[in-house]
Amino acid sequence: MKALKDGVAAYATELMMGVGAALVSVGAGIIYLPAGIITAGAMLLAGAVLSCLGGGKA
């Protein structure tokens, strides 16, 4: 259980970014489905760029 807690703590920022992107995409999709799909793609691209630029502690 401690390993799970440590793993979640290590990736908390990335998890919250992913959940936030999913909620924004779902919200846009509820209003207009193509907008939700486009928003999801834009969020995935932005997340990939941020991940590449961030570097991390690998």
N, C-alpha and C positions, 0 to 999 in steps of 0.2 A: 504494500500500500504506500510505503514511503517513496518507493521508486516512481510510482505513478504521480504522486504529489510533486516530486522533484521535476519530473518530466513536464508536467503541466506548467509549473512555475517557470521553467526554462523557456518555454514557448508561449507564454501568456500573451505577449504582444502580437505574435503572428496569429494566434487563435482568435483574439479579439478583432484583428483586422479582417480575418476571413469571415467571421460572424457578421461584422458590420457590413461588409461588402455584400454578403448574401441577403441581409435584411433590406439594404437599399435596392438591390436588384429585384427582390420579390415585391417590394412596394411599388417600384416602377412598373413591374409586370402586372400588378393588380390594376393599375390605371390603364395601361396599354401594353399588351404582350410583346410586340416588337421592341418597345422601349426597354422592357425588362431584359430581353436577350442582349440588346446592344449594351446596356449598362453592365450586365454580367461580364461580357467580353472586355469592356473597358476596365472594369475592376480587376480582372485577371491579368491584363497587360500591366496595369499600374502596380499590382502586387509583385509581378515578376521583375519589373524594373527596380522596385524598392528592395527586393530580396537580393538582386545582383549588386546594387550599389551599397547595401548595408554591410555586406561582408560577413559579419557574424564572428563567433568565437570557435571556429572549426579546428 
